[in-house]
Amino acid sequence: MTLLGYKYLTEEDAQQARKDCSDYYGIPVSPNDTTQYWVNYQCAVLDTPVFWFILFDESLVPILGEPIEFDITQPAV
């Protein structure tokens, strides 16, 4: 499956991107807020090497830049 978004080779890089987005949008306002992150990342566990990714949303462009297309392996149904 081909996706549009942001791809990271380490989980730490994905966590930093998530933090950058949340900081940009001022989330969370307080530590007890329900919403803790503006966006979250996922792991492509069936791919070798494993990588982490954030799906594209227009609101991410000011922080993460232009997205790329990449493929992930889907589990067999």
MOCOR-V962660 format. One line per field, one symbol per residue. ss: DSSP state (2 for helix, 1 for strand, 0 for the rest). psi: psi as a letter, one per 20 degrees, with the letter a starting at -180 (. if undefined). burial: # if it has 9 or more other ideal C-beta (glycine too) atoms within 8 Angstrom, else .. A space follows every 10 residues. Layout:
ss = ???
psi = ???
burial = ???
//
This chain:
ss = 0111111100 2222222222 2222200000 0000000000 0111000000 1111100222 2222000111 1000000
psi = pprpbpppiq hghghggggg ggggjkpqhq hjqgohqhqr rrpmhiqpqq rqqpqpqhii ghgiaprrpr qqpqqq.
burial = ..#.####.. #.###.##.# ##.#..#... ..#...###. #.##..#... ####.#...# #.##..#..# .#.....
//
